[in-house]
Amino acid sequence: MIAALVVLLHAVPAHALNHASSEVAASRKHHASLTGALAPALRSTAEGATGSISSLQQASSRSDSFAAPTETEMQGNSGDWLFGVRTTSCEGDTFDNPAYSGFSRAFLPCLFFACVLAVLSTSYAPTQAAVTFGKEEASGVVQVQDEDGSREESQRLWHLDFARICAVMCVIFEHSGGLDYTHRNVGFGLWWALPYLYMTSGIGSMLSKSSMFGYVLRLVCVFLVGVLANWCADSATGRDWRHDFGNTIFQMFFVVMLIIMAPLCEPLRQALRAREALHRPSGSWTLYFALFWGFVTLVGLAFALRQREQDSEDYFAKTFEHGDVAVWIKYYAPLLKYSPIILVHVGGTLFLSLLATMVCHDWNTGMVGWILLSFTYLQMIVIPWDQDSFVHLICLNIFAMVTTVWPLQGSKGIAFWVQSYWPFLLMFLCLDSMPDMWGRCDVHSPYLLWERFRMQLGEFVLAVCFVSGAFSPKDPLKVTGWMGKWSLYAYCFHVMWYRLLGSPYGAVVTFAGIPVFWALSNMSRSTSKP
């Protein structure tokens, strides 16, 4: 089921995610804003400067010094480990350490069992000094409930509302013609848009007072509305949706993920709530679910250890890849090759979380989130495979559920220092980014381990800041209420508008709904007044 879920989550148009390296040079626009008289001066400066780097020397040798460098020139600068990159275009399934290499097959079980030991170690009571420190940090930076358990409006988690709205805006950019925003990681969007969308969903499921059935029922309604809107656009434009219905579902596969994950995560949701309310290990039913996910993880490890990178007889995947099935299924069928790693990644995260609810001491709950982050991010860095990010995002969804009840150890300090020195954080992210790298590098991992580390480091930092409450805006004008409703409408209908009107008018119509929702909100408030 988990492997099928991941394949479904990857159901986005192949043309939007298949980044051919030949497109890189064409995407770089030449700038002619500077006059030709400045070119000789620049060449003289570059040639005369002692110790000038190779990239400037290459620029000085071109006829147009202000032209964007070619991909060949950038690859020639790959020896510069800080500003140069080896992966100029993120695509394909070739890496310095393949997913089923000997090192990967040795690293994966070691990582899992190390995380298991780390969770078990949280069962020990800390020393008195650690207790004092832990008590200060355990309060967290965001308290959503008062002492009697009731929620206060003044303690609303505004950063969740802003993150959801802004993440939907980024999705609109990507799906409505603005591919270069994500391909160039503009505004570090690859590091926060989808991670924040998945984490806010995990936090929302924990904060929701609805039953699982009610939660799923609302999701089904949203799913039907979005798919119906896409289908209307496909029918109007004559797209062959019958043989490619996956692209009719399109962005609503995110809702499919939430629907499937709801029952899978319900035992964890109840176990966390029981720990929060009773401050003692949850009941025996949690043990049964933990054993189940532990078994699933061990099965995944067993099959992963048997795999070899040179193995090509992946019959299950080829059945879909070459069978009489829809286009989108053929495109994502090769992902089934990595089903064992998928089981370990998702099943292991659920097992570690459930195990923590049974054994973790109250003073050590803040360490659980760090263990989960280590488990998922180390896999992304060390064991890459093409389009592995959606499995990782599912794990971030689970991680956010856990940290909603058990804030990260050190959250208070992280929030304080980030809010105090955020300009330095911004400069660090600029230095960590790789502007010469083009494509959906969150979905198609870079080739080198160092580049994957940098790619994941930026996301890791922003994820930690988010769940720690370091990004805590206010809403004095109360705009997030009606903007949240607009974001739900926009998520469901932006693809329809784009397919009907194209770029840029599809995005224009979608964003034009903002003042409409503002006006409706004002009308609603005026009519509700006595």
N, C-alpha and C positions, 0 to 999 in steps of 0.2 A: 504493500500500500504506500509506503514511504517513497519507494522508487517511482511509482506511478504518479504520486503527488509532485515530485520534483520535475518529472517530464511535463506535467501539465503546467507548472509554473513557468517553464521555459517557452510556453507557446506565445511567442511574440513574432512578428513578421521576420522571416529570414533576411529580407532585404534591409531591415533596420539594424540587424546585429552582425551581418556578415561583412566584415571590414577588409576589403582587399587592399593590399599594400599599394597597389597602383593608383588608388584614389588619393593617397596622401599628398603627392605632389600637386595634384589638381586642386585639392582643397585649400592649399596655401595661396593666398592672394598677394600679388605683387603691389607694393606701395610706391606710388610715384609722386607723393606729396612734396618730397624734397627736390630741389632743383639739381640739375646735373652739375652745376658749378661746385656743389659741396662734395661730390664724389671724389675728385682728386685730393682734396684736403683730408678726407677720411682715409684714403689709401695711403697717403703720406704718413699720417699719424700711426696707422696700423703697422706699416712696414718699418717705421723708425723707432717704434717703442721697443725697448729691450725687454725680453721675457714675455712678449705678447703671446697669447695662447693661439693654438692652431686654428680655432674657429674664426678668429679675426684675420688671420693670414689667408684663409680660404676666401673670406669675404672680400679681401682686398684684391684677390686675383680674378674675381668675376667682373664681367663688363658692367653689371649693375650691382653696385655694392649694397644697395638697399633692398635687393630682391630677397624673398624668403629662401632659405637654404633648401637644397634638394635633399631627398631622403638619403642618397648616397653620401652626401657631405655630412649629414648628421651621423650616419653610421660610422664614418671615418673619425668622428669625434667621440666614439663610444668608450675610448680609454679614459675619458674624464668621468670618474665615478660619481662626481657630485653634480655637475651640470650637463653631462652627456648621458645618453641612454643607448643601450643595445637594442631594446624593443622600441622601434620607432612607430610600429603599427601593431596594435594588440589584435591578434587573430590566431586561429588554429590551435592545435593540441600538441605542440612541440615545446618542451621545456628542458632546462638544464638538469632537472631531476624529475623524470616521469613519475606518474602516480603509482605505477606498479614496479618501480625499480627495486633492487634489493634493499637500498637504504630506506625507501618509503615503506616497504613491507616490514622492516624492522622498527622504524620509528613509530608507526601507527599504534601497535599494541603497547609499546613502551609509554607513549603519551597517555593512552587511555588508563593503563594501570597506575601510572604516576598520579593522574587526576583522582582516581579512586582512592589511593592512599592519602592524597591531600584532603579529600572530603572526610575520610575516616579520622584523620588527625584533628578535625574540628570538634570532635566529640570530647576532647580533653578540656577540663576547666582551666582557664588561664591563671597566671599568677596574679597577686594582688595589684601589682603595678600595671599589668596589662588590663586588669578589670577596670581600673580607674580610667585608663586611656580609652578602653573600649566603650565604657558607659558614656563618655562624652561624645564619641563618634556615632554610637548606635542611634542617637536621636535623629541623625540624618539632617538633611537640609530642607526636606520637604515633609511636613507633617500634614496629612490629608484628613486626619480625624482628631477630634478632641478627646478628653478623657472618657467621656461616656459613649464614644464610638460614633457620634454624629458628625457629619461633614459641615464645615463652615465655608461660606461663600468667600470670605477673605483669604482662605487658604487654597483657593482654586489653583490648579497646576496650569498656569497660563502658558508655559513653554510647550505643553502638549498641544494646545490649540494652535499656537503659532507654527509649530513643527508640522502638524498635519496640513495646515493650509498652504504653507510654503512648499512642502513636498509635493502636493498635488499640482502646484504651479509648475514645478520642475517637470513633472510627468507630462503636463500639457505641452511644455516646450519640446520635449522629446518626441511626442506623438503627433505634433501638429506642424512639423517641418523644421524645427530647430535642432536638428541632430548635432550640429557642431557645438552646441552648448555642452552636451555631455561628452562628445568626442574630444573636446579640449579641456574638460574638467573645469569649466568656467564656474567661478564662485565655489570651487571645491565640491560641486554638486554630486560627483560620484561618491564622495566620502560621507555624505549625510542624507541625501534625499531619500533613497530607498531604505537605508538603515533606520532613519527616523520614522518612516512610514510603518515599517514592520515593528519597531519598538513601541511606538504609540499604540499600535493595535494590541500588543501584548499587555501593556500597562492598562489599556482600556478594558480588556477582558477581565483583569484582576479587580479593577475598580467597579465594574458593572455589578449591579444588584440583581440583575435578571438571572433567571435560570439558564442552563445551557440550551434548553429547547427554545426559550424566547430569544436568546442571543442568535442562535442559528436561524430562526424564523425571520428575524430582521435582515440577516445577511442574505438569505434566499430572496427576499423581496428586492433588495438592492441589486442582486445579481440579475434577476429577471428584467428589471428596468434597464440596466446597462446593456444587456445582450439584445433586448428588443430594440433599443435605440440604434445599436450597430447594425442589426439585421435590416432595419428600415433603410439605413444609408446604403447597405449592400444591395438591397433590392432596387433602390432608386437608381443606383449607378450601374447596375448590371453585373456586379462582381459575382463570380461563381462560388457562392457561399456553400452550396451543397457539397462540393468536393473539398472545401477548405473551411469548415465551420470553426476550426480552432482560431482562425483570424477574425471570425465574427465575435467570438467570445473575447479575444484579445486582452484588453486591460482588466477585464473582469475575472481573469484567472487568479488575480490577487485575492478576490473575494472567495473563489473556490478554495484557495489555500486556507483562508480563515475558517471556512465551513468545515473542512476536513480536520484542521488542527484543533477545532473546538472540542470534539469528543476525545481526541487523542491526549489533549492537555488537561481535560477535566479532572482526572485524578490528581494531577499536580496542583491544579487550582484549588481543589478542596483541601489537599494536604497542607498547602501554604496557609490557607485561611484557618485551618484547625490549629496550626502552630501559632499563628498570630493571636488567636483568641484564647487558647488554652495554655500556651507556653510549655507544651510538653510534646513528645513525639507522637505522631499521628498513629492511627489504628492499624490493625493487621492488614486491612485491605490495601493500604499503601505499600506494604511489603509485597503483596502479590503483583501489583503493577510494576514495582521496582524489579522484581525477579523477571517479569515478562520482558521489560526493556533491556535488562541485563542479558537475557538469553538472545534477544534480537541482536544486540551489539556483538556478542560472542560469535554468533552465526556470521555476521558481517566480517568480523576479523578472520574467521576461519577461511572464508572464501577469498578474502583479500590476500591472505598469505599464500594461497594456492595460485594466484594469478601471476602471470609473467608478462612483462611489457611487450615481448615479441609474439605473444599469443594473439592470433587473428581470428580464430574460430569462435566468434561470439554469436552463436546460433540464435539466441533469443532476440538480440538486438537486430540481427539481419532479417529476422522474420518480419519485423515492422519496417525496416529500412528498405527492403526490396519487395515487400508484399503489396497487395492491392488495398492500400490504406490512404488516408488523407495526406496532403502535402506536408502539413505541419508535423504530423507524426513521423513521417520519413526523415524530416530534418532533425528531429530531436531523438530519434531512435538510438543513435550511437551512445547517448548518455547512459543507456541501460548497462553499458560495459562497466560503469562505475557504481553499479547498485550496491556492491559490498561496502564501498567507502561511504555511500549515502546512508546505509544502515548504521554504520559506526558513528557517523557525524551526528545524525538526528537522534538515533536510539541511545547513543552514549550520553548526549546532552540531557535527555529525559531521565535516563537512569541516574546520572550524577545528581540531578535536581531532586528526584524522589528520595534517593539515598540520604541526601542532606536533610530532608525534612524529618528523617527518622533518627539520625545520629548526631546532628550538629548541636553543640552547646549554644545556649542563648547568647553568650558573649562573643561567639565566633561566627555568627550568621553573616557578618559583613564580608567574610572571606570567600563565601560560596560564589558570589558573582565573579570575583577575580579568577577563581578556578575555571568557571564556565568560559570566561573570556579567553583564558589561556588555551583551553581545549579547542575552541573553534578557530582562533586566529593562528595558532601554530600550524594547524592543518592547512589553512589557506596559504601560508607562507612556504611550508616545507613540502607539502604534497599537492601540487597544483594539477588541475585537470580542466579542460575547457568547459566554460559555463558552470563553474562550481559555486558561483556566488549565491544562487538562490537557496541552496542547502544551508549555506552560512547565514543567510537572512532569516531562515526559519529558526535557526539556533539563537539568533539575536532576539527573535520574538519570544522564545522561551526564557532567555536570559532576562529580558525586561520584565516578564512575569515575576521572576524570582526577586529581582531587585526592587520591585514595587513594595514587597513585604519586608525584604531584608536589604536595606541600602548598602552600597559598597562601603567596605571599611575605608575610612579616610574621606568620605564624601564631603563632610563639612569643610575640611581643609582644602580639598580640591576646588570646591565652589568659591571659597574665600580668595584663594590665590589667583584663580582664573579671572574672577571679577575685578581683582585689583590690577592685574597685569595682562589683560587681554590683548593689548597691542603687541606684546612680545609673542604671545601665542599665534597671532596672525602672521607675524614675521617667520616664525618657525614653520607654519604650514606652507607659506610661500616657498621657503627653502626646501621643504620636503617634497613639494610638488615637482612634477617632471613635465615641463611645457612642451618638450619635443616628442612626447609620447602621445599618439593619436589613437582614438577609438574608445569603445566601451571596455576600458581596462579593468573595470570592476567585474564584468562578466567574463571576459577573455583575459586571463591573468598574464602579466608580463613574463618574458622568457627567463630572466635571471632571478635568482633568489634575492639578491640585493634590491632589485627593482620591485619585487613582490613585497619585500619587507617595507620599503618606503610607501608603496601603495596602501598596504594594510595599516601602517603606522598612522597615517593621516586619519583614516576612518576610525581606528581604535581610539585615538585621542578625542575625536569629536563625539564618539559614542559614550566614552567615560564622562566627558563634560556634560553631556545631555542627561544621563541618568543620575548624575550627582547634583543636578540642579544649578550648575554653574551658569547656564543660559536661562535666566529667569526674568523675562520681560514682564511688564505690567500692561493693563488694558484699561486705562482711565475712561476711554470713550466707548467701551463695551462693544467693540467692533467684531470680536472673535465669535460672538454668538451668531450673528447673521452671516459673517464670512465663513464660518464652519458649515452652515447650510449651503452656501454657494459652492464650497469645495466639494461637497457631496454631489451636488448637481453637476459640477464641472467634471468630476471624475467619471460619472456615468455617461455624459453626453459629449465630451470633447472630441472623441474619436468620430462620432456621428457627424459633427459639424465639419471636421477636417475632411472626411471622405465626401461630403456633399459639396463643400466650398473650396477645398484645397488650401494651400498656403499663400498668403498669410491670413486669409479671411476666416478660416475655421477658428484659429486662435483668437482673432479679433472678436468674433461673435461670442466665443466662450468667455473671454474676459469682460465683454460688454454686459454680461449678466451681473457683474458686481454692483453697479449702481441700481440695478433692478431689485436685487435682494436688499440693498440699503433702504430703498424707498418702501418696500414691503414691510421691512422691520419697523420703520418709522410709522407707517400706517397702523401696524398692529399695536404699537405702544400707544398711539393717540386714541384708538378705539377702545383700548382696555382701561383708559383713565376714566374715573367716575365723572 
